[in-house]
């Protein structure tokens, strides 16, 4: 390889690796909506939380023994708040975001701590997958999803 070609090849390979690790604008937008999801849960802002969900949502939250529709999406939050619990803190661990046309899939782990009405902390962690659909107006909404507990190692 010539002296010029070798450094040029290295630069191209490094640039490719750098750009492969960057998220697209759509991926960033969907991930920011996942972050908003948890801010709304923490604030107990059910109205704003509901705006994230598509009218035809079908999913299977950990808290439900059966698949759920949009009219049930706040049930898990009210199950906590009706007992006087609040979401004290959470930490999102993004794993993968993939956008294909007008669909986006997010996968992540969350570590969270609920406080009961006596102030006692109850930590937990979940694995979550959401599928978002971009509607005709360009807005992303959750059309499907599922959550599950993490394993003993927190994965």
C-alpha positions in Angstrom: 0.0 0.0 0.0 1.3 3.5 -0.8 2.2 5.9 2.0 -0.8 8.1 1.1 -3.3 5.3 0.7 -2.7 3.7 4.1 -3.4 6.8 6.2 -6.4 7.6 4.0 -7.8 4.1 4.7 -7.3 4.6 8.4 -9.1 7.9 8.3 -12.0 6.4 6.4 -12.3 3.4 8.8 -12.2 5.7 11.9 -14.8 8.0 10.4 -17.1 5.1 9.6 -16.8 3.8 13.2 -17.5 7.3 14.6 -20.6 7.8 12.4 -21.9 4.3 13.1 -22.0 5.1 16.8 -24.0 8.3 16.3 -27.8 8.2 16.4 -30.0 9.6 13.7 -32.3 12.5 14.3 -35.3 10.1 14.5 -33.5 7.9 17.0 -32.6 10.9 19.1 -36.2 12.1 19.0 -37.7 8.7 20.0 -35.2 8.4 22.8 -36.1 11.9 24.1 -39.7 10.7 24.2 -38.7 7.7 26.3 -37.0 10.1 28.7 -40.2 12.3 28.8 -42.2 9.1 29.5 -40.3 8.7 32.8 -40.4 12.4 33.7 -44.2 12.2 33.3 -44.4 9.1 35.5 -42.2 10.8 38.2 -44.4 13.9 38.1 -47.6 11.8 38.1 -48.6 13.7 34.9 -51.0 11.2 33.5 -52.4 13.5 30.8 -49.0 14.2 29.2 -48.1 10.5 29.7 -51.2 9.5 27.7 -50.2 11.7 24.8 -47.3 9.3 24.2 -49.6 6.4 23.4 -51.2 5.6 20.0 -55.0 5.1 20.1 -54.5 1.5 18.8 -51.8 0.5 21.4 -51.5 -3.1 22.3 -48.9 -4.2 24.7 -48.1 -6.3 27.8 -46.9 -4.4 30.8 -45.3 -6.4 33.7 -48.1 -5.2 36.0 -50.9 -6.8 33.9 -51.8 -10.5 33.7 -53.2 -9.9 30.3 -52.3 -7.7 27.2 -53.4 -4.1 27.7 -54.9 -1.3 25.5 -54.5 2.4 25.7 -57.3 2.8 28.2 -55.3 0.7 30.7 -51.8 2.3 30.2 -51.9 4.4 33.4 -53.2 1.5 35.6 -49.7 0.6 36.8 -49.0 4.2 37.8 -52.3 4.6 39.7 -51.6 1.3 41.4 -48.5 2.9 43.0 -50.0 6.3 43.7 -53.2 4.9 45.2 -51.0 3.3 47.9 -49.3 6.6 48.5 -46.1 5.7 46.6 -44.1 8.1 44.5 -41.3 7.5 42.0 -38.3 8.9 43.8 -35.6 8.2 41.2 -34.8 6.4 38.0 -31.8 5.7 35.8 -32.3 4.7 32.2 -29.7 2.4 30.4 -30.3 2.7 26.7 -29.5 -0.6 24.9 -30.7 -0.2 21.3 -32.8 2.1 19.2 -33.7 1.2 15.7 -35.7 3.2 13.2 -37.2 1.6 10.1 -39.4 3.8 8.0 -42.2 5.0 10.3 -41.5 2.5 13.1 -38.9 2.8 15.8 -38.0 0.3 18.5 -36.4 1.2 21.8 -34.9 -1.2 24.2 -33.5 -0.3 27.6 -33.2 -1.2 31.3 -34.4 1.0 34.0 -33.4 1.0 37.7 -35.9 2.8 39.8 -36.8 3.5 43.4 -40.3 4.0 44.7 -41.0 5.6 48.0 -43.9 4.4 50.1 -46.1 6.7 52.2 -43.8 6.1 55.2 -40.7 7.2 53.2 -39.3 3.7 52.8 -37.5 3.0 49.6 -38.3 0.1 47.3 -35.7 -0.3 44.5 -36.4 -2.3 41.4 -35.3 -2.8 37.8 -37.0 -3.6 34.5 -36.3 -4.4 30.9 -38.5 -2.5 28.5 -39.2 -2.6 24.7 -41.4 -0.1 23.0 -42.4 0.2 19.4 -43.2 3.7 18.2 -45.1 4.6 15.1 -44.8 8.0 13.4 -48.3 9.3 12.4 -49.2 11.4 9.4 -48.5 14.6 11.4 -44.9 13.4 12.1 -45.6 12.7 15.8 -44.2 9.5 17.3 -46.4 7.4 19.6 -46.1 4.1 21.3 -48.0 1.4 19.4 -46.8 -1.6 21.3 -44.5 -2.6 24.1 -43.6 -5.0 26.8 -41.8 -5.0 30.1 -40.2 -7.7 32.2 -38.2 -7.9 35.4 -34.4 -8.0 35.1 -32.6 -11.2 36.1 -30.5 -11.6 39.3 -27.6 -9.8 37.7 -29.8 -6.9 36.7 -29.8 -7.7 33.0 
